Amino acid sequence: MSDLTIRFHSTCLKRFTTFKMYIPDAVRENLPMFINQESEYAKRPTKTLFLLHGFTGDAGNWIPEYLSEKYNFAVVIPSGENSFWLDGISTGHEFLKFIGEELVNYVRKVFGLAKSKEDTYICGMSMGGFGALHTALYYPEVFGKAAGLSSALIVHEVATMTEGKGNAVANYEFYRECFGDPSKVLESDNNPETLVRKLKAEGKTMPELFMCCGTEDFLLENNREFHRFLEAENVAHTYEEDTGSHDMVFWDKYVKKFIPLMFG
């Protein structure tokens, strides 16, 4: 497994930025002994998973290395600050476009990966779970599958915010920077529900969606609400709940469960 840190200038972010990348060994005959070198995964072209961190996080790999080796996929891990992976109001805060266009194209041109949606997936936890689901719905021609773990699907809460009032995580100004005018967010493209309705109206193919949340997680009802919305819209998706909180123990469990479903 190759472990890379790449620094390049981003047009979307108006500055130099770095991202991490993990690539399975190019010489497939040198695979670890526990990997079946004759398996369909070892023989097929390498797929790519874009991995999005949560609020206050940064680029760090939480995908077990043996899974990316076994299923033959590279992991691309950008740093999105506390952006909710959206195009913010301020100059240099185009994090949605950065992921869905600029970074994907960079990986395509430099590494020859992520060339089609069939080979390009996205996953995240918490804020990154929102980002993964939203980005895939915004760029369905880029990402074939998306997994949101304990996703921060807080658009309806943001919509109720007024100037001077935020929540325990951040103030009104922060959410306005990320989501735009809260009074208009539910009808905007920053709402995953809006994107689902648009894709249906345009007859476009939905990305394959995977969702999970712990039954002790403070975001449980938010995830249930989006799950019910997808059901009402007849959008096929995988949704699971299990005992667990908003922590790495739960996310590690579901990464190990969803990766075989996505890449198998």
N, C-alpha and C positions, 0 to 999 in steps of 0.2 A: 504494500500500500504506500503510495507516494503522498506526502504531507506537504502542501504548498501554501505560502502566503504571498498574495499578489497585490502590488500597489500600482494603481493606475489613475489617470485623471478622468473624472466623471463629468460629462457635460450636464447631466441632470442635477448633480449635486454641487456643481460649480467649484470643485476642489478635488484634490487627490484623496482617494479612499483606498481601503484595503479590504480584501475578502480572503477567506480560507477555502482551500479546495483539497479534497481527498480523492485520489484516483486509484482504482484497483491496478495491480501490477499488469503492465502492458504485455509482458512475456507470460502467456497463460500457462506454459509448461512449468513455470516456477511457482504455481499456486501452492498455498499451504496444504499439508497432507490431508487436512480434514475437508478440503474442497474436492468434489468429484470433477476431475479435469475433463471428463467426457460428458458432463451434464449440459443440458440445453442452455443454461445460464452462462457457462464458461465459453460456449461456442458463439453465442449471439453478440451483436454489437453492444458496447457499453451504454447503458442508460444513464440518466442524470437526475439527481434529486436536489432541488433548491431548498435549503433549510433555513427557516426564519426564527429568530430568537424572540423572547418575550420582553415586556416592559422592564427597563433598567438593565437589560442584558446586552450582550455583544456577540461577535462571531466566535462560537465554540461548538465543537462537534459532540453531539449527544446521540449519534447513531452508532451502535456497536460495530466495530470494524469488521467482525466476522460476517455481519449481514451484508455489508456492501461488497465484500469479497465473494460471498456465496452467490449473491444474486447479480453480481457484476454491474454495479452502478457507482458513478462518481457522486460526490457530495459537494455542493457549492454553498458556502455559508457567508453571506454578506453581513455587514453591520448596518442596522437601520435606525440606530438611536432610539428615541421614544416616539417614533413617527406614526405608529399604527400602520406602517407600510402603505401610506397614502400620499398623494401629491398635496403637500401643505400649501398654505397661502403664500408664505414667504419665498423669495428667490433662493434657489439651491435646496429646496425641500421636496423635490419630485421623486419620492421614494417608490411610488407605484410604477412610474415610467422607468425608473432606474432598474427595477427588478424585471419587469415584463418586456422591456425592449433593450435597454443599453447593456445590462449584464448578460442577458441571454445571448445577444448578438456577439458580445465579446467572447464568451465561452465557445460559441459556434466557430468564430473565425480563428481564434488562437489555439483551441484544443480539438476542434472538429467534433464536438459533442453537442447534445441538445438540438439536433437538427430538425426534429419533428415532434409534434405533441405526443406521438406514440412512445417517444423515448424521453420525454421531459415531464417530470412530476414536481410537486411542491408540497412542503409539509412545514408545520409550525406549531408552537405551543403558546397558549395564552394570547398575548397581543400578536404573536407570530401565527397562531391558529387563525385568528381573524384575517391576518394578512394573507395566509395561504389560500383560504377559501375565497376571499374577495379578489385576490390577484388572478386566480384561475378562472373565476367567473368574468372578470374584466378582459382577460386574454385567453379565451377558450381555444383559440387557434394555436396557442403556444404551449399550454399545459394540459396534458391529457387526464391527469389525476391530481387530486389535492386531498390532504389530510389535515384536519384541524383538531388538535388535542386541547381540551379545556379552553376552547376559543373564547376570546374576549368580545363576544357579540353584543356590544353595548350601545348600538346605534339608537335604540329606542330610549335609553336613558339619556344619551347625549341630546336627543331631540327635546327633552324637557328642561334643559339647562338655560338659565338666563344670566345676564351679565352680573358678575359679582358672586355667582354661586356655581361651584363645581361639585366634586365629591371628595372622598377621603384620599383618592389617588392623585388628583391634579385639579387645577382651577379651571374656570370657564375659558380663560384665554388660551390655555393649552389645547383644550378640545376644539375650540374654534380654529386654531392654527391647523390642527390635523384634519378635522372633518368639514371645515367651512362653517357657514352660518347654521347654528343648531336648529333654528326654526325651519330650515329648508333641507335638512339632511335626509329625512325619510324619502323625499322625492329625488334625491341626488344619486349620482353613480357611486357615491361613497357608502351607500346602503346595499349590501349583498342581495336583499330582496328585490330591489329595483333592477339589478343586473339579471337576476333569474327571470323576472317578468319580460325584460327586453329580449333575452335569448329565446324565450318561448315565442314571443311575438314575431321575431325574425326567423323562426324556424331553424335556429342554429343548434348544433350538438352541445349538450352540457358536458363539462368535464365530469369524470367519475369522482364522487365526493365520499370521504370517510370522516366520521365525526365520533368523538367520545368525550365523556366527562365523568368525573367522580361524584358519587352521591353525597359526599361531604364537601364538595367544592362550592364556593360562593357564586360561581358562574353557572351552576347547574340549570337554573330556570331560564337563563339566557339561551343556553344550548337546547333545552327542551323546546323553547319557543321557536327557534329556527328550524328545528327538526319537524315540528308540527306544521310550520309554514311550507317546508319542502313536501311534506306529505299532502297538504292541501293543494299544492301546485302539481302533484303527480310527478315529482322529480325523484327519480331513483337515487338512492344513497344508502350508505351504511351508517347506522347510528347505534352506539352502544354506551351503556352506563354500567359502572361497577363500583364497588367499594373503593374509596380513595379520596384524597384531597388535592389541592392545587400544588402539586409538588413533583419532583423528579422521579419519585418511586412510582407514581401512577403513569407518568409519561413514558418511562422506560418500559413498563409493562405493555403499553399499547403500541409503542414503536415496534416492539418485538412481535406484536400481533398483527399490526397493519402492514408492515413491510412485506411479509410473505404474501399477503393478499394483493398488494399493489404490484409487486415485482414478480410474483410467482407465475 
